[in-house]
Amino acid sequence: MKDKINALSEEIEQFKAENKDELESFRLKYLSKKGEINNLFAEFKNVPKEERKELGKLINDLKNKAQEKFDSMKASLEEAEETQSEYHDLTLPVNQEEIGARHPISIVRNEINDVFARIGFTISEGPEIENDWHNFTALNFPEEHPARDMQDTFFVEQNPDLALRTHTSSVQVRVMENNKPPIRIVAPGRVFRNEAISARAHCIFHQIEGLYVDKNVSFVDLKQTLYYFAREFFGEQTKIRFRPSYFPFTEPSAEMDVSCNICGGKGCNVCKYTGWLEIMGCGMVDPNVLDNCGIDSSEYSGFAFGMGIERIAMLKYQINDLRLYFENDVRFLKQFKSAL
Ligand code: DAH
């Protein structure tokens, strides 16, 4: 019997369970009711008294050894299973990286640029930190003129001549100073004003300026060009109207409205029940401005216009709070898709 115990002990030591089935056969063979060790206990009844003590201990030790072996094999199989499940299924398709979308301000800017590019307008840009001459004086805002108050901005303390530009009209001046007519440009860009941030106002926003200077440019050209723009951008059925206004750098000056593209002019809360949406300021370039920029106003004339991109994008997409543009919340940003 001793030999049998030794042989079993040896077997148990050598046993390797590669999987759960093998572990189960170990249990059946050694630890179950009909297993080898229980058989030993059965045979034990026939063992002579004087050997009982020694053999009993050996069988008990063997039983413990088998149980320990079983427990440790079970634990290591479970551990292996756990680490295996940390590996991903390599046959699954790869995670698609999310592709970003253009900002609605960029989309609308590009669309406006594109409408004007189709009738020969090119793009000009100017600096965001501008001097007094280009932002105000050349545009016929005399020093101390109240029109400057409407465009309070951020000044550079060490050089009071410099400020963050309040409008893209400053680009008109730079283009006229550096080019001979005919001039046909649009100037998109960022502008700044000393405004408290709210749903309707922000200290940083975007404009697109337009300028056309040539011989014999009249208000008819202004109207036809802007009518073309309104129909291209807002749709064929769009109507326009002009209301007299005042800007120091245009004479005459006007605000242009388009018929409300949401209610078709019937009146809704977007157009505040007027049927019209104000979209830009415009006018004939004041002869003083032409002369300030080195263009002979007795030979040339021109028209100019300027619009806020945020406002146009709000109308296009029915966005009701300006702050959304600047918060960079992807849930907002990814809603805008565009070809441009
Ligand atoms: N610069 C004006 C503003 O920011 C907008 C504007 C009005 C631009 C009339 C123009 C124009 O070119 O002709 O309020």
Residues whose N, C-alpha, C, O or C-beta is under 5 A from the ligand:
A	BS01	DAH	T166 H167 S169 G210 F247 T250 G281 C282 G283 A304 F305 G306
